[in-house]
Structure formats: structure tokens, C-alpha cells
Amino acid sequence: METIRLSESDLRAVDDCAEYRRIVGDADGGKLFTPEQYEEYKRKVLPQRMKNRLFVSFGVPGMIDCKLVGPETQCFCTHRYKQHKTDFDVVPSLRPLALPCQVRGCRCLAYQYVLQLGSQPVRCRCKHLPQDHSEATGHLCKKCSSCSGFQSPYTCGCGQPSSAHQTLVETREEREARGRPVGRDVPYAAMGGLTGFSSLVDGYLALDSGLDRGRENGCQAERLSNEGQPNLP
């Protein structure tokens, strides 16, 4: 196998490209900004993005967050969270907050997470997958007439049925009021509910492993909260 070696300048270029994509996302329309446009974009967008960041989670109201949504997390409409509207100059006062899909032709009006079984989404009671249903409100099945709208009989790892869960979009203040971690301010697009490494673990698994989710701080590693356990770096 051929070994590819990169110089320090090449490695910096790779890091810069990754940083650009995390900040800009699809806002450049597929055509890279010039250095001047990039700086202007950061000057205009980043202050409002960090001020008005929205945190997105999936769970049963009043219980743990079973899933924290990130940029690549898929919506019911099959598009990623980062492909929905996530930046606002002024956060709407209407609740629940609706984040419509921005992919041309998609009729999804609000980001909605669907439970996964491995890499596959759960099926509806009618036995069909989410993509077999309309992405429009109501989610009627396109393959059968007996389905009154997508509803899965699947039970989440938290012990509650899928139908008891909801996708929650909230501001920093609203999330803090629920006693949930908000992490550090970051300039990246569509971060959703991600505040640290343990955000990638489903809620009930984090509880089982003893991770103290309330102590997340940016992307620092978690410390075990069980008494007598050693603190991990």
C-alpha cells in the first residue's frame, strides 16, 4: 500500500478546509467563498449564531434526552439537520420552534428526529419506512391506504414507546432552565444539541455508563460520577 505523506502546510490546508466547511456549511451554494467573502461571512453570521444557537434533542418530556441531534443527524424527511434552517437573526417566539428543510423540493416544515435501529430508522405500524411516508405534516404513507400517519411501535432504550417522544428545539436559556448542559460557545453551523463527546452517546447509555452529563464542558472528556471511581482525564 502506498504511503501518502503530507507536509505541515498541506496539513494546515486540510484543517483550514475542514474549519471552513464546519463554519459555512452549505451557505456558499457549493462555490467556495473568496477569502474576503469568508471573512465577511464570519463577521456577519458568527456573532448572531453564537448568540442565538438552538439546541435540539429527542426524548420524553420531563425525562432524559434520549438523543442529542448534531449536524449529520437525519430528519424524518431523510435530509440532515445541517440542511435545515438553523441560523436566525431573531429567534421566533412561537413554540414549538419549527426548523424547515432547505433542500429544494422538500416539503418538510420542521426538523423531526426518528429513532434508529442501528443505521436504519424504525418502521411504522404499517410496516413501511419513514421514507415511504410523506415528509409533509401528518406523514401519510405513500404505499398503503390503511396508515393514518407515521407511528412506530418501537420502544426506546429508555423504556418509553416511540410515540411518547418528541423533538425539542430550544434556546440556551430554555435549556439551562431545564438543567441541561449547554457547553461552550462555538462558531460552527448546525451543532444542535452537541456539547461534548458524551453527546454522541444515547441518553440511557450515558446513564448506564455513569457519565455525568451535567459536567460537560466543550469537547473535554467526561469524568465518572460514581463515588469511588477514578477521575479520567
Salt bridges, closest charged atoms under 4 A:
GLU8 OE1 - ARG12 NH1 3.88
GLU19 OE1 - ARG22 NH2 3.31
ASP28 OD2 - ARG21 NH1 3.40
GLU39 OE2 - LYS42 NZ 3.14
GLU40 OE2 - ARG43 NH2 2.72
GLU40 OE2 - LYS44 NZ 3.63
ASP65 OD2 - ARG175 NH2 3.14
ASP65 OD1 - ARG178 NH2 3.47
ASP65 OD2 - ARG180 NE 3.33
GLU72 OE2 - LYS82 NZ 2.69
ASP87 OD2 - ARG49 NH2 2.86
ASP132 OD1 - LYS143 NZ 3.49
GLU170 OE2 - ARG175 NH1 3.10
GLU170 OE2 - ARG178 NH2 2.70
GLU174 OE2 - ARG95 NH2 2.90
ASP185 OD1 - ARG172 NH2 2.48
ASP212 OD2 - ARG215 NE 2.78
